[in-house]
Amino acid sequence: MATKILKFRTVNRDIFQAIIAGTKRAETRAATAKYREVKVGDFLSLVCGREKAQKEVVKVELFKTIGALLKKYRPEEINPNIHTAKEAREMWYGFPGYKEKIEKFGLVVWLLK
C-alpha cells in the first residue's frame, strides 16, 4: 500500500471538507502517470492549506473522456456544487492545463472510504 499526496486549492476547501465528511466519495484527476499509479488499498493524503486527512481508495476507474465518465457518475457525485455535464466540463477545464491533460490522458476516478 502506498500513500499519495493530493493537494486541494483553498478555493476548493468545500470539496476537501465534503470528502472528509464522507458526503463526496468520488474524487477525480486527469489520469497522468502520477495518478494512474494509485491502486485499490492505497491511501490518499489529502491536504488543503494546513488541514490534512487520509482516505483509503476502494475503487479505481479510468475514463478516456468526460462524456464516458458522466455516463457512469452524476455531476453531483464528482462535485456537490455542480449539476450538469456543462458545469462539470467547465469545472475540469477551469484547472490549469486540465483540458489538454484530459484530452491526452483521460480521467481517473477514485472511490474513497
Backbone atoms as SQL, in Angstrom:
CREATE TABLE atoms (id INTEGER PRIMARY KEY, chain TEXT, resi INTEGER, resn TEXT, atom TEXT, x REAL, y REAL, z REAL);
INSERT INTO atoms VALUES
  (1, 'A', 1, 'MET', 'N', 0.846, -1.193, 0.000),
  (2, 'A', 1, 'MET', 'CA', 0.000, 0.000, 0.000),
  (3, 'A', 1, 'MET', 'C', 0.881, 1.242, 0.000),
  (4, 'A', 2, 'ALA', 'N', 0.507, 2.161, -0.834),
  (5, 'A', 2, 'ALA', 'CA', 1.256, 3.411, -0.948),
  (6, 'A', 2, 'ALA', 'C', 0.364, 4.563, -0.503),
  (7, 'A', 3, 'THR', 'N', 0.994, 5.689, -0.256),
  (8, 'A', 3, 'THR', 'CA', 0.258, 6.905, 0.072),
  (9, 'A', 3, 'THR', 'C', 0.646, 7.980, -0.923),
  (10, 'A', 4, 'LYS', 'N', -0.346, 8.581, -1.549),
  (11, 'A', 4, 'LYS', 'CA', -0.134, 9.681, -2.484),
  (12, 'A', 4, 'LYS', 'C', -0.691, 10.949, -1.872),
  (13, 'A', 5, 'ILE', 'N', 0.012, 12.044, -2.034),
  (14, 'A', 5, 'ILE', 'CA', -0.477, 13.337, -1.547),
  (15, 'A', 5, 'ILE', 'C', -1.363, 13.947, -2.618),
  (16, 'A', 6, 'LEU', 'N', -2.516, 14.404, -2.198),
  (17, 'A', 6, 'LEU', 'CA', -3.483, 15.038, -3.085),
  (18, 'A', 6, 'LEU', 'C', -3.760, 16.426, -2.543),
  (19, 'A', 7, 'LYS', 'N', -3.308, 17.442, -3.264),
  (20, 'A', 7, 'LYS', 'CA', -3.472, 18.816, -2.792),
  (21, 'A', 7, 'LYS', 'C', -4.737, 19.446, -3.354),
  (22, 'A', 8, 'PHE', 'N', -5.395, 20.218, -2.504),
  (23, 'A', 8, 'PHE', 'CA', -6.590, 20.963, -2.880),
  (24, 'A', 8, 'PHE', 'C', -6.301, 22.447, -2.727),
  (25, 'A', 9, 'ARG', 'N', -6.711, 23.220, -3.713),
  (26, 'A', 9, 'ARG', 'CA', -6.566, 24.673, -3.609),
  (27, 'A', 9, 'ARG', 'C', -7.528, 25.163, -2.524),
  (28, 'A', 10, 'THR', 'N', -7.164, 26.237, -1.842),
  (29, 'A', 10, 'THR', 'CA', -8.037, 26.734, -0.770),
  (30, 'A', 10, 'THR', 'C', -9.413, 27.129, -1.316),
  (31, 'A', 11, 'VAL', 'N', -9.479, 27.518, -2.571),
  (32, 'A', 11, 'VAL', 'CA', -10.768, 27.852, -3.174),
  (33, 'A', 11, 'VAL', 'C', -11.667, 26.603, -3.245),
  (34, 'A', 12, 'ASN', 'N', -11.067, 25.417, -3.186),
  (35, 'A', 12, 'ASN', 'CA', -11.817, 24.158, -3.215),
  (36, 'A', 12, 'ASN', 'C', -11.934, 23.506, -1.840),
  (37, 'A', 13, 'ARG', 'N', -11.819, 24.300, -0.777),
  (38, 'A', 13, 'ARG', 'CA', -11.916, 23.773, 0.588),
  (39, 'A', 13, 'ARG', 'C', -13.247, 23.050, 0.814),
  (40, 'A', 14, 'ASP', 'N', -14.330, 23.515, 0.194),
  (41, 'A', 14, 'ASP', 'CA', -15.631, 22.863, 0.369),
  (42, 'A', 14, 'ASP', 'C', -15.601, 21.422, -0.158),
  (43, 'A', 15, 'ILE', 'N', -14.892, 21.192, -1.244),
  (44, 'A', 15, 'ILE', 'CA', -14.768, 19.846, -1.801),
  (45, 'A', 15, 'ILE', 'C', -13.932, 18.980, -0.855),
  (46, 'A', 16, 'PHE', 'N', -12.820, 19.524, -0.393),
  (47, 'A', 16, 'PHE', 'CA', -11.955, 18.840, 0.575),
  (48, 'A', 16, 'PHE', 'C', -12.783, 18.420, 1.794),
  (49, 'A', 17, 'GLN', 'N', -13.576, 19.345, 2.333),
  (50, 'A', 17, 'GLN', 'CA', -14.367, 19.063, 3.526),
  (51, 'A', 17, 'GLN', 'C', -15.477, 18.045, 3.258),
  (52, 'A', 18, 'ALA', 'N', -16.046, 18.071, 2.043),
  (53, 'A', 18, 'ALA', 'CA', -17.083, 17.090, 1.697),
  (54, 'A', 18, 'ALA', 'C', -16.491, 15.679, 1.636),
  (55, 'A', 19, 'ILE', 'N', -15.244, 15.558, 1.170),
  (56, 'A', 19, 'ILE', 'CA', -14.573, 14.255, 1.147),
  (57, 'A', 19, 'ILE', 'C', -14.337, 13.775, 2.577),
  (58, 'A', 20, 'ILE', 'N', -13.844, 14.674, 3.430),
  (59, 'A', 20, 'ILE', 'CA', -13.561, 14.321, 4.822),
  (60, 'A', 20, 'ILE', 'C', -14.846, 13.880, 5.525),
  (61, 'A', 21, 'ALA', 'N', -15.942, 14.587, 5.260),
  (62, 'A', 21, 'ALA', 'CA', -17.230, 14.271, 5.896),
  (63, 'A', 21, 'ALA', 'C', -17.853, 12.999, 5.328),
  (64, 'A', 22, 'GLY', 'N', -17.356, 12.545, 4.170),
  (65, 'A', 22, 'GLY', 'CA', -17.908, 11.346, 3.559),
  (66, 'A', 22, 'GLY', 'C', -19.107, 11.597, 2.661),
  (67, 'A', 23, 'THR', 'N', -19.455, 12.863, 2.434),
  (68, 'A', 23, 'THR', 'CA', -20.585, 13.173, 1.556),
  (69, 'A', 23, 'THR', 'C', -20.160, 13.174, 0.089),
  (70, 'A', 24, 'LYS', 'N', -18.874, 13.222, -0.169),
  (71, 'A', 24, 'LYS', 'CA', -18.328, 13.114, -1.524),
  (72, 'A', 24, 'LYS', 'C', -17.339, 11.957, -1.501),
  (73, 'A', 25, 'ARG', 'N', -17.692, 10.871, -2.181),
  (74, 'A', 25, 'ARG', 'CA', -16.839, 9.678, -2.161),
  (75, 'A', 25, 'ARG', 'C', -16.012, 9.515, -3.429),
  (76, 'A', 26, 'ALA', 'N', -16.395, 10.188, -4.512),
  (77, 'A', 26, 'ALA', 'CA', -15.682, 10.052, -5.782),
  (78, 'A', 26, 'ALA', 'C', -14.793, 11.277, -6.010),
  (79, 'A', 27, 'GLU', 'N', -13.513, 11.036, -6.200),
  (80, 'A', 27, 'GLU', 'CA', -12.569, 12.126, -6.480),
  (81, 'A', 27, 'GLU', 'C', -11.932, 11.849, -7.840),
  (82, 'A', 28, 'THR', 'N', -11.728, 12.894, -8.623),
  (83, 'A', 28, 'THR', 'CA', -11.172, 12.739, -9.969),
  (84, 'A', 28, 'THR', 'C', -9.902, 13.559, -10.139),
  (85, 'A', 29, 'ARG', 'N', -9.091, 13.099, -11.069),
  (86, 'A', 29, 'ARG', 'CA', -7.910, 13.832, -11.523),
  (87, 'A', 29, 'ARG', 'C', -7.673, 13.450, -12.976),
  (88, 'A', 30, 'ALA', 'N', -6.952, 14.310, -13.706),
  (89, 'A', 30, 'ALA', 'CA', -6.501, 13.916, -15.039),
  (90, 'A', 30, 'ALA', 'C', -5.617, 12.687, -14.838),
  (91, 'A', 31, 'ALA', 'N', -5.770, 11.690, -15.694),
  (92, 'A', 31, 'ALA', 'CA', -5.111, 10.397, -15.485),
  (93, 'A', 31, 'ALA', 'C', -3.658, 10.388, -15.961),
  (94, 'A', 32, 'THR', 'N', -2.887, 11.336, -15.451),
  (95, 'A', 32, 'THR', 'CA', -1.459, 11.374, -15.769),
  (96, 'A', 32, 'THR', 'C', -0.770, 10.197, -15.078),
  (97, 'A', 33, 'ALA', 'N', 0.468, 9.920, -15.453),
  (98, 'A', 33, 'ALA', 'CA', 1.204, 8.780, -14.891),
  (99, 'A', 33, 'ALA', 'C', 1.196, 8.814, -13.363),
  (100, 'A', 34, 'LYS', 'N', 1.347, 9.996, -12.792),
  (101, 'A', 34, 'LYS', 'CA', 1.371, 10.160, -11.330),
  (102, 'A', 34, 'LYS', 'C', 0.107, 9.599, -10.681),
  (103, 'A', 35, 'TYR', 'N', -1.041, 9.871, -11.280),
  (104, 'A', 35, 'TYR', 'CA', -2.305, 9.449, -10.686),
  (105, 'A', 35, 'TYR', 'C', -2.737, 8.056, -11.125),
  (106, 'A', 36, 'ARG', 'N', -2.216, 7.566, -12.247),
  (107, 'A', 36, 'ARG', 'CA', -2.513, 6.195, -12.681),
  (108, 'A', 36, 'ARG', 'C', -1.880, 5.176, -11.742),
  (109, 'A', 37, 'GLU', 'N', -0.882, 5.588, -10.987),
  (110, 'A', 37, 'GLU', 'CA', -0.186, 4.691, -10.054),
  (111, 'A', 37, 'GLU', 'C', -1.046, 4.323, -8.848),
  (112, 'A', 38, 'VAL', 'N', -2.053, 5.114, -8.535),
  (113, 'A', 38, 'VAL', 'CA', -2.878, 4.877, -7.338),
  (114, 'A', 38, 'VAL', 'C', -3.730, 3.627, -7.549),
  (115, 'A', 39, 'LYS', 'N', -3.661, 2.714, -6.591),
  (116, 'A', 39, 'LYS', 'CA', -4.360, 1.427, -6.672),
  (117, 'A', 39, 'LYS', 'C', -5.325, 1.262, -5.495),
  (118, 'A', 40, 'VAL', 'N', -6.226, 0.315, -5.640),
  (119, 'A', 40, 'VAL', 'CA', -7.136, -0.046, -4.553),
  (120, 'A', 40, 'VAL', 'C', -6.289, -0.458, -3.344),
  (121, 'A', 41, 'GLY', 'N', -6.655, 0.060, -2.175),
  (122, 'A', 41, 'GLY', 'CA', -5.917, -0.224, -0.951),
  (123, 'A', 41, 'GLY', 'C', -4.899, 0.853, -0.605),
  (124, 'A', 42, 'ASP', 'N', -4.547, 1.698, -1.587),
  (125, 'A', 42, 'ASP', 'CA', -3.653, 2.823, -1.312),
  (126, 'A', 42, 'ASP', 'C', -4.404, 3.869, -0.493),
  (127, 'A', 43, 'PHE', 'N', -3.647, 4.758, 0.110),
  (128, 'A', 43, 'PHE', 'CA', -4.236, 5.871, 0.849),
  (129, 'A', 43, 'PHE', 'C', -3.895, 7.175, 0.153),
  (130, 'A', 44, 'LEU', 'N', -4.856, 8.085, 0.170),
  (131, 'A', 44, 'LEU', 'CA', -4.615, 9.432, -0.330),
  (132, 'A', 44, 'LEU', 'C', -4.480, 10.344, 0.879),
  (133, 'A', 45, 'SER', 'N', -3.379, 11.057, 0.939),
  (134, 'A', 45, 'SER', 'CA', -3.166, 12.045, 1.985),
  (135, 'A', 45, 'SER', 'C', -3.673, 13.370, 1.422),
  (136, 'A', 46, 'LEU', 'N', -4.826, 13.797, 1.896),
  (137, 'A', 46, 'LEU', 'CA', -5.485, 14.998, 1.385),
  (138, 'A', 46, 'LEU', 'C', -4.973, 16.216, 2.144),
  (139, 'A', 47, 'VAL', 'N', -4.605, 17.258, 1.405),
  (140, 'A', 47, 'VAL', 'CA', -4.057, 18.464, 2.003),
  (141, 'A', 47, 'VAL', 'C', -4.763, 19.680, 1.406),
  (142, 'A', 48, 'CYS', 'N', -5.254, 20.543, 2.292),
  (143, 'A', 48, 'CYS', 'CA', -5.858, 21.815, 1.879),
  (144, 'A', 48, 'CYS', 'C', -5.400, 22.870, 2.877),
  (145, 'A', 49, 'GLY', 'N', -4.467, 23.706, 2.441),
  (146, 'A', 49, 'GLY', 'CA', -3.887, 24.671, 3.373),
  (147, 'A', 49, 'GLY', 'C', -3.168, 23.924, 4.473),
  (148, 'A', 50, 'ARG', 'N', -3.547, 24.184, 5.738),
  (149, 'A', 50, 'ARG', 'CA', -2.929, 23.498, 6.877),
  (150, 'A', 50, 'ARG', 'C', -3.694, 22.249, 7.300),
  (151, 'A', 51, 'GLU', 'N', -4.864, 22.033, 6.703),
  (152, 'A', 51, 'GLU', 'CA', -5.678, 20.870, 7.057),
  (153, 'A', 51, 'GLU', 'C', -5.197, 19.640, 6.298),
  (154, 'A', 52, 'LYS', 'N', -5.224, 18.490, 6.992),
  (155, 'A', 52, 'LYS', 'CA', -4.810, 17.229, 6.385),
  (156, 'A', 52, 'LYS', 'C', -5.751, 16.119, 6.829),
  (157, 'A', 53, 'ALA', 'N', -5.906, 15.133, 5.962),
  (158, 'A', 53, 'ALA', 'CA', -6.700, 13.952, 6.293),
  (159, 'A', 53, 'ALA', 'C', -6.234, 12.819, 5.381),
  (160, 'A', 54, 'GLN', 'N', -6.672, 11.618, 5.719),
  (161, 'A', 54, 'GLN', 'CA', -6.286, 10.472, 4.919),
  (162, 'A', 54, 'GLN', 'C', -7.522, 9.645, 4.592),
  (163, 'A', 55, 'LYS', 'N', -7.611, 9.182, 3.348),
  (164, 'A', 55, 'LYS', 'CA', -8.733, 8.354, 2.903),
  (165, 'A', 55, 'LYS', 'C', -8.203, 7.158, 2.129),
  (166, 'A', 56, 'GLU', 'N', -8.866, 6.025, 2.295),
  (167, 'A', 56, 'GLU', 'CA', -8.471, 4.814, 1.584),
  (168, 'A', 56, 'GLU', 'C', -9.184, 4.734, 0.237),
  (169, 'A', 57, 'VAL', 'N', -8.458, 4.303, -0.785),
  (170, 'A', 57, 'VAL', 'CA', -9.017, 4.110, -2.120),
  (171, 'A', 57, 'VAL', 'C', -9.634, 2.708, -2.169),
  (172, 'A', 58, 'VAL', 'N', -10.944, 2.637, -2.471),
  (173, 'A', 58, 'VAL', 'CA', -11.616, 1.342, -2.527),
  (174, 'A', 58, 'VAL', 'C', -11.956, 0.921, -3.956),
  (175, 'A', 59, 'LYS', 'N', -11.853, 1.856, -4.902),
  (176, 'A', 59, 'LYS', 'CA', -12.105, 1.522, -6.310),
  (177, 'A', 59, 'LYS', 'C', -11.391, 2.549, -7.173),
  (178, 'A', 60, 'VAL', 'N', -10.855, 2.092, -8.316),
  (179, 'A', 60, 'VAL', 'CA', -10.178, 2.964, -9.271),
  (180, 'A', 60, 'VAL', 'C', -10.769, 2.689, -10.649),
  (181, 'A', 61, 'GLU', 'N', -11.152, 3.756, -11.351),
  (182, 'A', 61, 'GLU', 'CA', -11.674, 3.608, -12.709),
  (183, 'A', 61, 'GLU', 'C', -11.038, 4.650, -13.614),
  (184, 'A', 62, 'LEU', 'N', -10.737, 4.239, -14.850),
  (185, 'A', 62, 'LEU', 'CA', -10.182, 5.150, -15.848),
  (186, 'A', 62, 'LEU', 'C', -11.214, 5.404, -16.933),
  (187, 'A', 63, 'PHE', 'N', -11.293, 6.649, -17.373),
  (188, 'A', 63, 'PHE', 'CA', -12.208, 7.037, -18.441),
  (189, 'A', 63, 'PHE', 'C', -11.431, 7.838, -19.482),
  (190, 'A', 64, 'LYS', 'N', -11.682, 7.565, -20.752),
  (191, 'A', 64, 'LYS', 'CA', -10.976, 8.266, -21.830),
  (192, 'A', 64, 'LYS', 'C', -11.481, 9.692, -22.015),
  (193, 'A', 65, 'THR', 'N', -12.760, 9.909, -21.696),
  (194, 'A', 65, 'THR', 'CA', -13.358, 11.228, -21.932),
  (195, 'A', 65, 'THR', 'C', -14.256, 11.625, -20.758),
  (196, 'A', 66, 'ILE', 'N', -14.557, 12.912, -20.695),
  (197, 'A', 66, 'ILE', 'CA', -15.504, 13.414, -19.695),
  (198, 'A', 66, 'ILE', 'C', -16.873, 12.790, -19.950),
  (199, 'A', 67, 'GLY', 'N', -17.261, 12.695, -21.215),
  (200, 'A', 67, 'GLY', 'CA', -18.556, 12.103, -21.561),
  (201, 'A', 67, 'GLY', 'C', -18.694, 10.681, -21.050),
  (202, 'A', 68, 'ALA', 'N', -17.639, 9.885, -21.203),
  (203, 'A', 68, 'ALA', 'CA', -17.669, 8.494, -20.724),
  (204, 'A', 68, 'ALA', 'C', -17.816, 8.448, -19.202),
  (205, 'A', 69, 'LEU', 'N', -17.108, 9.319, -18.514),
  (206, 'A', 69, 'LEU', 'CA', -17.192, 9.379, -17.049),
  (207, 'A', 69, 'LEU', 'C', -18.609, 9.749, -16.621),
  (208, 'A', 70, 'LEU', 'N', -19.200, 10.725, -17.307),
  (209, 'A', 70, 'LEU', 'CA', -20.526, 11.200, -16.908),
  (210, 'A', 70, 'LEU', 'C', -21.648, 10.236, -17.277),
  (211, 'A', 71, 'LYS', 'N', -21.342, 9.206, -18.061),
  (212, 'A', 71, 'LYS', 'CA', -22.342, 8.160, -18.305),
  (213, 'A', 71, 'LYS', 'C', -22.479, 7.277, -17.066),
  (214, 'A', 72, 'LYS', 'N', -21.437, 7.221, -16.259),
  (215, 'A', 72, 'LYS', 'CA', -21.448, 6.375, -15.056),
  (216, 'A', 72, 'LYS', 'C', -21.696, 7.176, -13.775),
  (217, 'A', 73, 'TYR', 'N', -21.164, 8.393, -13.705),
  (218, 'A', 73, 'TYR', 'CA', -21.278, 9.214, -12.492),
  (219, 'A', 73, 'TYR', 'C', -22.064, 10.490, -12.769),
  (220, 'A', 74, 'ARG', 'N', -22.971, 10.805, -11.865),
  (221, 'A', 74, 'ARG', 'CA', -23.699, 12.079, -11.951),
  (222, 'A', 74, 'ARG', 'C', -22.739, 13.209, -11.566),
  (223, 'A', 75, 'PRO', 'N', -22.905, 14.390, -12.149),
  (224, 'A', 75, 'PRO', 'CA', -22.019, 15.513, -11.797),
  (225, 'A', 75, 'PRO', 'C', -21.948, 15.767, -10.295),
  (226, 'A', 76, 'GLU', 'N', -23.066, 15.604, -9.574),
  (227, 'A', 76, 'GLU', 'CA', -23.097, 15.851, -8.128),
  (228, 'A', 76, 'GLU', 'C', -22.209, 14.880, -7.355),
  (229, 'A', 77, 'GLU', 'N', -21.956, 13.700, -7.915),
  (230, 'A', 77, 'GLU', 'CA', -21.084, 12.733, -7.249),
  (231, 'A', 77, 'GLU', 'C', -19.622, 13.176, -7.321),
  (232, 'A', 78, 'ILE', 'N', -19.303, 13.950, -8.334),
  (233, 'A', 78, 'ILE', 'CA', -17.946, 14.448, -8.537),
  (234, 'A', 78, 'ILE', 'C', -17.732, 15.750, -7.763),
  (235, 'A', 79, 'ASN', 'N', -18.749, 16.598, -7.793),
  (236, 'A', 79, 'ASN', 'CA', -18.698, 17.879, -7.091),
  (237, 'A', 79, 'ASN', 'C', -20.123, 18.241, -6.683),
  (238, 'A', 80, 'PRO', 'N', -20.409, 18.285, -5.382),
  (239, 'A', 80, 'PRO', 'CA', -21.779, 18.555, -4.926),
  (240, 'A', 80, 'PRO', 'C', -22.345, 19.896, -5.402),
  (241, 'A', 81, 'ASN', 'N', -21.483, 20.777, -5.900),
  (242, 'A', 81, 'ASN', 'CA', -21.933, 22.110, -6.323),
  (243, 'A', 81, 'ASN', 'C', -22.296, 22.190, -7.800),
  (244, 'A', 82, 'ILE', 'N', -22.092, 21.108, -8.550),
  (245, 'A', 82, 'ILE', 'CA', -22.426, 21.154, -9.979),
  (246, 'A', 82, 'ILE', 'C', -23.527, 20.146, -10.283),
  (247, 'A', 83, 'HIS', 'N', -24.306, 20.453, -11.339),
  (248, 'A', 83, 'HIS', 'CA', -25.486, 19.632, -11.612),
  (249, 'A', 83, 'HIS', 'C', -25.633, 19.223, -13.066),
  (250, 'A', 84, 'THR', 'N', -24.802, 19.756, -13.958),
  (251, 'A', 84, 'THR', 'CA', -24.936, 19.425, -15.376),
  (252, 'A', 84, 'THR', 'C', -23.583, 19.032, -15.957),
  (253, 'A', 85, 'ALA', 'N', -23.642, 18.353, -17.105),
  (254, 'A', 85, 'ALA', 'CA', -22.410, 17.974, -17.803),
  (255, 'A', 85, 'ALA', 'C', -21.623, 19.227, -18.201),
  (256, 'A', 86, 'LYS', 'N', -22.330, 20.272, -18.596),
  (257, 'A', 86, 'LYS', 'CA', -21.664, 21.528, -18.984),
  (258, 'A', 86, 'LYS', 'C', -20.880, 22.112, -17.799),
  (259, 'A', 87, 'GLU', 'N', -21.509, 22.117, -16.622),
  (260, 'A', 87, 'GLU', 'CA', -20.830, 22.622, -15.425),
  (261, 'A', 87, 'GLU', 'C', -19.619, 21.748, -15.069),
  (262, 'A', 88, 'ALA', 'N', -19.763, 20.436, -15.234),
  (263, 'A', 88, 'ALA', 'CA', -18.655, 19.525, -14.929),
  (264, 'A', 88, 'ALA', 'C', -17.480, 19.804, -15.858),
  (265, 'A', 89, 'ARG', 'N', -17.770, 19.932, -17.139),
  (266, 'A', 89, 'ARG', 'CA', -16.733, 20.223, -18.123),
  (267, 'A', 89, 'ARG', 'C', -16.037, 21.547, -17.784),
  (268, 'A', 90, 'GLU', 'N', -16.820, 22.572, -17.461),
  (269, 'A', 90, 'GLU', 'CA', -16.255, 23.883, -17.098),
  (270, 'A', 90, 'GLU', 'C', -15.392, 23.779, -15.848),
  (271, 'A', 91, 'MET', 'N', -15.812, 22.942, -14.897),
  (272, 'A', 91, 'MET', 'CA', -15.033, 22.756, -13.673),
  (273, 'A', 91, 'MET', 'C', -13.660, 22.177, -14.011),
  (274, 'A', 92, 'TRP', 'N', -13.643, 21.044, -14.751),
  (275, 'A', 92, 'TRP', 'CA', -12.360, 20.414, -15.078),
  (276, 'A', 92, 'TRP', 'C', -11.485, 21.333, -15.919),
  (277, 'A', 93, 'TYR', 'N', -12.086, 22.002, -16.892),
  (278, 'A', 93, 'TYR', 'CA', -11.308, 22.882, -17.768),
  (279, 'A', 93, 'TYR', 'C', -10.837, 24.134, -17.043),
  (280, 'A', 94, 'GLY', 'N', -11.417, 24.419, -15.882),
  (281, 'A', 94, 'GLY', 'CA', -11.012, 25.568, -15.082),
  (282, 'A', 94, 'GLY', 'C', -9.701, 25.353, -14.335),
  (283, 'A', 95, 'PHE', 'N', -9.258, 24.101, -14.229),
  (284, 'A', 95, 'PHE', 'CA', -7.970, 23.826, -13.587),
  (285, 'A', 95, 'PHE', 'C', -6.866, 24.029, -14.621),
  (286, 'A', 96, 'PRO', 'N', -5.761, 24.680, -14.226),
  (287, 'A', 96, 'PRO', 'CA', -4.693, 24.976, -15.187),
  (288, 'A', 96, 'PRO', 'C', -4.182, 23.734, -15.925),
  (289, 'A', 97, 'GLY', 'N', -4.248, 23.780, -17.262),
  (290, 'A', 97, 'GLY', 'CA', -3.726, 22.707, -18.105),
  (291, 'A', 97, 'GLY', 'C', -4.591, 21.458, -18.184),
  (292, 'A', 98, 'TYR', 'N', -5.756, 21.460, -17.524),
  (293, 'A', 98, 'TYR', 'CA', -6.551, 20.239, -17.469),
  (294, 'A', 98, 'TYR', 'C', -7.203, 19.852, -18.786),
  (295, 'A', 99, 'LYS', 'N', -7.616, 20.814, -19.592),
  (296, 'A', 99, 'LYS', 'CA', -8.248, 20.472, -20.871),
  (297, 'A', 99, 'LYS', 'C', -7.295, 19.606, -21.693),
  (298, 'A', 100, 'GLU', 'N', -6.052, 20.037, -21.801),
  (299, 'A', 100, 'GLU', 'CA', -5.051, 19.294, -22.564),
  (300, 'A', 100, 'GLU', 'C', -4.720, 17.953, -21.911),
  (301, 'A', 101, 'LYS', 'N', -4.599, 17.944, -20.582),
  (302, 'A', 101, 'LYS', 'CA', -4.287, 16.690, -19.874),
  (303, 'A', 101, 'LYS', 'C', -5.403, 15.664, -20.044),
  (304, 'A', 102, 'ILE', 'N', -6.656, 16.108, -19.947),
  (305, 'A', 102, 'ILE', 'CA', -7.784, 15.184, -20.098),
  (306, 'A', 102, 'ILE', 'C', -7.825, 14.646, -21.522),
  (307, 'A', 103, 'GLU', 'N', -7.599, 15.513, -22.512),
  (308, 'A', 103, 'GLU', 'CA', -7.608, 15.062, -23.905),
  (309, 'A', 103, 'GLU', 'C', -6.501, 14.035, -24.148),
  (310, 'A', 104, 'LYS', 'N', -5.363, 14.198, -23.497),
  (311, 'A', 104, 'LYS', 'CA', -4.222, 13.302, -23.701),
  (312, 'A', 104, 'LYS', 'C', -4.300, 12.029, -22.858),
  (313, 'A', 105, 'PHE', 'N', -4.708, 12.156, -21.580),
  (314, 'A', 105, 'PHE', 'CA', -4.629, 11.037, -20.640),
  (315, 'A', 105, 'PHE', 'C', -5.973, 10.491, -20.168),
  (316, 'A', 106, 'GLY', 'N', -7.060, 11.237, -20.349),
  (317, 'A', 106, 'GLY', 'CA', -8.349, 10.836, -19.801),
  (318, 'A', 106, 'GLY', 'C', -8.448, 11.234, -18.333),
  (319, 'A', 107, 'LEU', 'N', -9.379, 10.594, -17.632),
  (320, 'A', 107, 'LEU', 'CA', -9.636, 10.908, -16.220),
  (321, 'A', 107, 'LEU', 'C', -9.589, 9.634, -15.386),
  (322, 'A', 108, 'VAL', 'N', -9.159, 9.784, -14.148),
  (323, 'A', 108, 'VAL', 'CA', -9.205, 8.691, -13.189),
  (324, 'A', 108, 'VAL', 'C', -10.209, 9.088, -12.101),
  (325, 'A', 109, 'VAL', 'N', -11.001, 8.100, -11.676),
  (326, 'A', 109, 'VAL', 'CA', -11.943, 8.292, -10.570),
  (327, 'A', 109, 'VAL', 'C', -11.530, 7.344, -9.452),
  (328, 'A', 110, 'TRP', 'N', -11.419, 7.881, -8.255),
  (329, 'A', 110, 'TRP', 'CA', -11.164, 7.060, -7.074),
  (330, 'A', 110, 'TRP', 'C', -12.388, 7.123, -6.188),
  (331, 'A', 111, 'LEU', 'N', -12.891, 5.970, -5.769),
  (332, 'A', 111, 'LEU', 'CA', -13.922, 5.946, -4.743),
  (333, 'A', 111, 'LEU', 'C', -13.216, 5.772, -3.418),
  (334, 'A', 112, 'LEU', 'N', -13.576, 6.624, -2.463),
  (335, 'A', 112, 'LEU', 'CA', -12.861, 6.702, -1.179),
  (336, 'A', 112, 'LEU', 'C', -13.726, 6.210, -0.030),
  (337, 'A', 113, 'LYS', 'N', -13.054, 5.638, 0.961),
  (338, 'A', 113, 'LYS', 'CA', -13.740, 5.141, 2.163),
  (339, 'A', 113, 'LYS', 'C', -13.356, 6.007, 3.339);
